[in-house]
Amino acid sequence: MINFNSLQLVINNKYSFVGIDKQEDSSRFCLPKGFNSQKSQLDNFNSKRDLFFLFYKILTTFKSICLERGYLDNNSKQLTNDRDGVVKTKIGSNIEDDGEDNENIFYSKIDILGKLLDAYNEPKILSLASRLGKTDKFDLSKIHKYLHQGVYLPNNAIYVDQMLLPKKVVQFKTTDIVAMYCYLFCEIKQQLKETINPKIISLGEDFRERYLNSQDSLFDENTYESVLNLLKDALETIDNYTAIKDADYWEYYDAIELFLYGDLNQAEEGEIWGIKNFHTVWESMCLTYLAENNDLSCLLHCDTRYLSSRIIDKLKASEKVIDIDNVFKINGVCLNPDAILFNLIKSNFRQKTTYEIFISRHDNYGYKTNFRYDNGFKTYQKGKSIFINIAYPAQKQSIYTAQELGKIYQNRNNQYLIINSPLPKNFYSFWAIPEIVNNEHLNLMSYFNHFFYLALKNKIFTWNSFYEKFLKPLNINFGDDDDFNEYNVFTRSLFRDKSEKYISSQFNQFMTQIFNSQNTSVKIIDIKYHDSDYFFNTNHKQENKEKNVRKQFVYEYLLQKRLKQHFDSNYLPNIESSFWIPDYRSDDSNLFKKDQVFLDDYIELNKVNFLLLAENYSAY
């Protein structure tokens, strides 16, 4: 058990180990880079406790990824180095990384939590808590089943001394190894902020009521020592008074004993628990966030070395808005930036507008979805007016679109609808896009929920993704006669007589115009495990130039060559570089914070809130 008050907080910018170690008979909690500014505020029992459980979750997530990807082997004592540099030894699990320090090592010389959490087997616990056994309690409703076992007395009474009823076999009045385990399990899970089965909570509370005060907690600074002593006494009592000790008993006893008596002071000098080369964990945290919080069609490239298989499958299945495969091959060497992200920065085209649309009497197979916008002219002007089709899901032939919109917007003389705000989300529209889509036309598309604008709004830039996200859920299937007979308003009216080839061509032309006319950028993201001071320290100037800055120039040069193949030379996306560095900010709800200007702002130093990113990472 860890006494968090005894841990000395350290931040070593030259050593990549994060976790707990022992140096000169002193137990130290080694924090990552980027924690310097908050170190004094963190030097207390509660903060060190919270940080320990936070890092436990982080390293558990990272280790599970390494196991899943085959970088670790929990069974064999040692593996031969392969292409990924995977090594397993007796003292820890090693991952050789071709980064700065070559070797990445998990340490768990004193497995403080692991064995106790690994012993959790919910069905077994619940069955042990209510297994059939002989008891001196009686259920009179079942007395007839035991008459043949009874002793008949002279007064014709029957004496039954035992019944076979549900009984807690391993529970002996106040000594209950299962309940004690459940109490410790719940205490740990609460610190990890994870859900617990109410039945397990009930068993744990039963133990608390009989041994502890109701407010006592094992992880509270004021009650830590007293609760620990009570728990040790309880374990001794249980062991002394438990007559039958089967394999289940010893499994829980050993896990509890290790948790209560595991002492950091018993460990030898050196690393006790944690990981060497934390930069790989930091990279995994950042790239997991990027993959889970961006449209994957815009994540043009991502280093998948420390990502879960689930995320990798999603990345492989996503269609990219720009193909940059093999773009980073140069002179026979394949470079591997951490991430390339495409951004569409839409100009501020939205304006408060009122549109007056004429209610057309045109009938599309029983549906009246057609309206005419005269584009500022008082009457129809050939080539100027726009014919807009508007519909909503499950629309029936007997109800025209104008009737439903008339409940929301002003209807003038039963000829015009006055649209003074964007249509509700359940209305969709379509019309052929013009050769040039300007901001005025984008504003019109936004007001009428044009299908293509909705794709743009949701950062969907490819036809396949658009079809899956918008058309398929509405059962729009071009050229399908069966669908035609299902009275689908979108197939029969909005997209009447239009082939999938035509619609996809219109969609791609629209997106091409947007990319060429709006502000677009491609950001090269490099995950750096350094604090802010490193980049401004003159002692690191040459190292920074060789290992960081020069590499960004190469990335940009190669990427620019590929972008020229996709964009008009007048509308090439702006290429930006960004270094993501760790920064612990407990009082900031923002994930990103731009640091001071670096290299005349050529490369953005982006401070990433470690606490928020960690909570995001451990949730996956």
N, C-alpha and C positions, 0 to 999 in steps of 0.2 A: 504494500500500500504506500502511496506517495504522500509525503508531507509537503504540500506545495509551499509552505512558508520557508522550508529549508532550501528550496531551489534558488540558485543564483542565476539571474538573467544575463545572458551574454549575446553579443552580436559580433561575429568575427567575419569581417569582409574578405579575409584571405582564405577562409576555410569554408567548404561548401556543406559541412554536416549540419543538419537540422534535427533536433531531438534532445535527448537527455544523455549527458556523459558525466564522467567522474574525473576530475583533475585535482591532484594534491589533496585527496580526501574530501573534496568539496563536490557536491552534486550540482550540475549546471544545466540550465534549460537554454539550449542554443537556438536562437530565433533566426529567421531568414533575413536577408538584406532588405532594406526598405522599412525596417521597424525602428530605426534609430531615434526618430523624432518623438516616438511615443514610449520609449523604453521606461522612463521614470514613472509614467502613469500606469504602466503594466506591472510594476514591481509590487504586487500585493497578492494575497491568497486567491481571491476570487478571479482576478484576471489571469493568473498563471493556471488556475484550474480550467477556466474556459478555453484558454489557448491549448492546453494539453489535449482536451477532448476534440477541439477543432482539428488539430494536427493528426490526431488518431483517425478521425474520419477521412481526412485528406489522404493519408498514407494507406489506409485500408482500400480506398477507391483506386488509388494508383497501383497498389499491389495486385488488386483483382484484375486490372487491365493487363498488367505484365503477365499474370498467370494465364489469362485468356489468350493473349497473343503468343504464348509459348516462350516468353523470356525467362520464366522461372520454372523450376521443378521442385515441388515440395517433397518428393519421395527420394530421388537419388541423391547421394551425398555429393557427388561431383559430376559435372557434365563437361564434355570436351567443348572448347570454344568453337562456335559456328559463326556464320556470317553476321548474326546479330550479337555475338559476343555474350552468350548466355552462360552463366556459371552458377553452380549451387555448391556451397561448402558447408561444413559442420557449424561454423560460427555465424553464418548468416547467408542471405540470398543475394548473390551478386549479379548485377547487370552491367556488363562492360558497354560503355557508350563511347562513340568516337568523337565526343566533344572535348571540353577543355581538360578534364581530370581523368579521362579514360575509364574509370571504374565507378559504378554506382552500386552501393551496398546497403541493403536493409539490415538493421540491427534489432535484435529482440532477445538479448541475453537474459533479461528478466521480463518474461511475458506477463505484464501486470494485468492486462484485461483479456488478452486473447483466449486463454484457456477457459476462463469463466464464461465468456460469450459463446465459445465453441461448444460448450456443454449444453447449450440450450436446445432442447428437443420438446416442443410443446405437447405433442400427443403423449410422450412418455411421462412428462411432468403431471399432466392431468390424470393419466391412468394411475400413477403412483399415489396421487392424492385421494383416489377413491377406488381402490382395489378391493375385491371381495376378501373377507377374512372373518374369523370367529370373533364375536364381540358379546359382552354381557348386557348390551342394550337390547331392548325387545320391541318388535313391531307386532302388536296384537292382531293386526289384520292378516298376518302370516302364521299365526300360532298353530293353525290346523295342519301345516306342513311338518310340524315337529312333534306331533302327539306320539308317534311311534318311537321317538327317542326319549320321551319323558319317563320320569320315575313316578309311579302311582303310589300315593300315600294312603294310610289307613282310613283317612276321612274322605277318600275318593277324589282328593285333589291331585293335580298333575304338576310335577316339578320339572321345568325345562331350564337348564343352567346356561346354555349357549345357543345362539342362532347364527346362521351364515348370512351376514348382511354386508353392504358396502362399508368398508373400513379403511382408514388411512394406515396401510401396513407399516410405512416408515415413520409414521407419526406416533409418538409416545407421549401423550399429554402435552407438556410444555416443550418437548424436544422434537423438533421437526426439521430435518435436513432439507427437505424439499422447499418448505416455506422460507427457510433462511436463504436458500439459493435464489428463490423468487424475489426476496427483498433486495438482495444485492444486484440482481439482474435489473430490477426496476430502477434502482438508484443510478446505475450506469446509463441505462437507456434514457432516463430523464436528462442527464447531462449531455447525451448525444442528440437530444431533441428528436427522438424517434418514437413511433407509436408502439404501444404495448397492449396485448390482449387483456381485456378487463378481468378475465379469470385469473391470469397471472398476477395482476395488480392486487386482486382480492387475497390471494395466498400470501403475497408479500406484506400486505397490511395486517393480516392475521398475526404474522411474526412480529411486526412492529408493535402492535398493541400489547403483546405479551412480554416483550423484552425491552422496548425503548419508550421514551416519551414521545407523544404524538408529533411534536415539532422537531424532534431530533433528525439530523441528516448526516450521513457519512461524509458529505462534501461541503459542509458548512464550517467556516473557520472556527466558530465558537463551540461547536459540538463534535468536531472531528475526532479529537483524542478520546473523549469519553465514549462515543459510539464505537470506536474501534476496539476499545478495551471490553465493552459489553459484548461485542460480537465474538471476540476471542474466547471470552468466558462461555458464551452460548455454544460455540462450537465444541468446546471441551466437555460441556454438560451433555450435549447430544451424543458425543462419541462414547462417553462413559456409560450412558443409560440405554444405548441401542444394543440390543442383544443379538439381533440378526443383521449382519452386514454383508449384503450381496454386492454384485458388481455395480448395480445402479447407485447404491449408497456410496461406494468408494469413488465413483466418477464425480459425484457432486461434492463429496468431502474433499477430494484432492484439489478440485477447482477453487473451492472456498478457501482452503488452507493456503494455497499459493497466493491468492488475492490478498488475504489478510496479513500474511507473514512475509510476503515478498518485499525485501528491503533494499533500497538503492545502495545503502551503506555496505551491503554484503558483496556488492559487485566489485570486480577488479577495476583498475584504472583504465580509462578509455571510453569508447562509445558503449552505451547501455541499450538505448532504444531510440530509433529514428532512422534516418537515411543520409548517406553520403551522396553528394552531387544532387542537391535539391533543384538544380536548374532544369533537370528533366521533368520533375514534378511541376514546376512553374510553367514549363512549356505545355505540358498536358492540360493544366488548368485553363490556360489562355485559349488554346486551340479548341478545347471542348466548348468553351463559351462561344467562340466564333461560330462553330458548327451548329450549335443549338439555338442561336439567337440571330441568325441571318438567313435570308433566302439562299438556299444552297446553289441555285443557278447563278448567283452572283459571287459565290465563293469559288473563284476560278481555279485556285490551287490551295492545297492544305497539306502540310506534312503530317502523315498519318501514323508515324512511328509510335506515338504514345496515346493514341486514341482507341476507344473501345471498338469492337467489331461491329456493334450496332450502328455507331456513327459512320464507320467506314462504308458499310453497306448503303447507308443513305447518301453518302457523298458519291459513291459509284453510280447510284441510280439517278442522280440529278443531271439534267441536261443544262449545260453551261451557256450563258448568253454570248460568251466569246470563247472560242477554242484556243487555248494556249498550250496544248500538249506539245511536249518536246521543245518548248521555246527556250528553256534554260540549258540546252546542250551547247557547249562551246569547246572547240579543240578536243573533242572526244571525252570531255568531262561533263557530267550531269550535275548541275548545281541544284540546290534544293532550298528555296526560301521557305520560311515558316508558313506564310499565308499571303494570297493575293485576293483582294476584295474589290469588286466593281461597285461603284456608287453612282446613282443617278440623283443629282441635286436639282430638283425641279425648280424652275424660276417661279416667282410669285405671280402667277397668272390669275389666281382666283379673285374675282371681283363681285361685289354685290350687284346683281343684275335682275331685271324683270324681263321675262320672255313672253311674248304674246304669240301663241300657236293656234293655227286654224284647224278646226275639227273637220277632217276629211270624211267624205261619205263612201270612200273606197272600201270594198268588201273583199277580204282575203279568206275565201272558203268559210264564210260565216263569222269571221272575226273582223271587227273594225278597230284596228290598232294604229291607223295611219293619221299623222298630223303633218302640217306644213308650217315651217318657220320661214318667213319672208326676209329674214336677215336685215331688218331695218327698213325695208320697203313697205309701202302701204298695201300693195297688191303683189300677186305672183309675178316674179321676174325669171324668165327662163335662164338657167345657168346660175342664178343667184339664190333662189329659194332652196331650202333643204327639206326633203321629205323624211320625217322621223317616224319610225315604228316603235311603239311603246306597249309593253305587255307585262303581265305578272303571272307567277306560277299558278297552275290549276285554273286558269281563266276559262270560263265557259263561253260558248258561242252566243248565248243569249244576253250576255252582259258585255257591253263595249267598254274599252279602256277609258273613254271620256266620262262614262258614268261614275267610275270609281274615283278618277282624278277630280271630278266635279264635287266630290264630298270634301276635298281638301283645299282646292283652289277655286278662285272666282271664275264663274262661267258667264261670259258676256254674250247675251242674245242667242245663246245656244249655238254660237258659231266659233267663239274663241275661248281658250283657257288662258288665264293670267298666271304664269309660273313665276312666283317671286321668291322661291327658295328651292333647294335641290329636292328632287323626288325622293320619297321614302325608299328604304333599302330593298323593299320587295318588288320594286318596279325596275325593269330593264329596258334598254333601248338599243336600236341599231340603225345605222345608215352608212352608206358608202363614204369613206373618208376622202377629203379633197387631196389634190396633188401636193398642196402645201398646208400643213397643220400649224397654224399660228396660235398664239396665246388666247386670242378671242375664240377660236374654235375649241381649244382645250377647255375653256370655261363653259362653253355650251355642252360639251361632252360630260363634264363633271356634274352639271345641273341635271342632266337627263339620264345619268347612270349608263352611259354607253358601255357596252361590254368591254371594249378595248381600254377605255379609261379605267374601269374597275381593275383590269389586269395591271395597268400602270400603277394605280394606287396601292395595290397589294404586292408590288415589286415582283410581278410575274412577267418575264420578258420573252419566254419561248412558247411556241405553239403547243407543244405536247403538254407542258405544265398548265397552260391556259385551258386546254380542252379538259384535262382531268379536274381542274379546280372549279371551273365555271359551267362548261357545257354539259359534261357528263352528269353532274348532279341534277340537272334540269331535264335529263333524258333527251337531249338534243343529239340526234344521230343522223347525219346527213346521208341522204340516199337510201334510207331504210324505209321500205314501204310499210312494214308493220308499225313502225313508230308513226308514220303518216296517218294511219288509220286510228291511232290512239287519241286523236284530237289534241295533239300537243301544239299549243298556241305559238311556241317559238319555232317549231319546224314548219308549221303550216302558214305562219304569217310573217314573223320577223325575218326569218331566213328563207322565205318562199322562193323556190326555183334557184336557190344558190347552192353551189356544190361546196364540199369541204375544201377543195383545191382553191376555189375563189376566196372563201373566208380566210383560209390560212395565208393566202397571198396578201390580202388586205391587212391582216394582223401584222405580218412581217414588215410590210411597207410602213405601217404606222410606227412600229417600234424603231425601224431604221431612221425615220424622220425625227423621232424623239431623241435618239442617241446623237444625231447630228445637229440638233438645234438646241437641246437643253444642256445644262452644265453636267458633264460626266467626269468621273475621276476613277483612276485605278490606284488603289493603295497597296503598297508593298509593306507588309507587317513583319517585323523581326522581333521575336521574343527575347528580351535581354534580362539576364539575372544579375543586375547591378543596381546599386542605388544611384540617386541623381548625381551625387558628388563625383562619382567615377568619371562621368563624361566631361567634367569641367576641371579635373585635376591635371595639371600640366605634366605630371609624372607619367600619366597614362596616354599622353597625346599620340605617341608613335604607335603604341599597341592598339589604340582606338582607331587610328587611321588604317592600319593593316587588317585588323580583324572585323571591323564594323563598317566604316565609311566606304572604303574602296569596294567592298562587296555590293553595296547599294548601287554604286555607279554601274556596275556590270549588270545587275538585275534590271535597272532602268533602261539601259541601252538595248538589251535583248528584248525586253517587253515592248519598247517603242517600235522596233522593227515589225513585230507582229501586229500591233494596233494599226499601223499604216495600211495593212491589208484589209482591215475591217471598216475603217472610217474615212470619210472625206478629210483631206488634209487640212481644211479650214475648221474642222470640228473634232480634232484629235482629243481624246480624254486627257486630262491633266494627270500626270503620274506623280504620286506622292509617296514619301517614305515615312514610316512611323516605327519608333522603338517603343515597345511596351515594357515598362519596368515596374517592379513591385513597390507598393506604398501602403503602409498600414494606416488607415484613417477610420477610427471607430465612431467618430462623430459626424461623418459625411455620408449622405445617402446617394451621392453620385458615384458611379463606377469609374468614370474617367476624369482626369484632371490634367490639363496641359501644363507641363513644367516650363521653366524659363527657356528663352530662345537659345537654341543650339545650332551652331553652324549657320548663322543668319537665317534660321528657320527653314533651312533646306531639309533637315530631318526633324520630324516632330518627336519630342520626348513626351510620351503619354504615360502618366502615372496611373496605374490601375489599382483600384481599391482592393487590397488583398482580402479583407474580411468579406466583402460582398462577393468577390469572385470565388472564395472558398466555399461559401454557402451554396452558391450555384453549382460548383463542381461536385460536392458531396451529395447533391440531390439526384445526380444521374447514376 
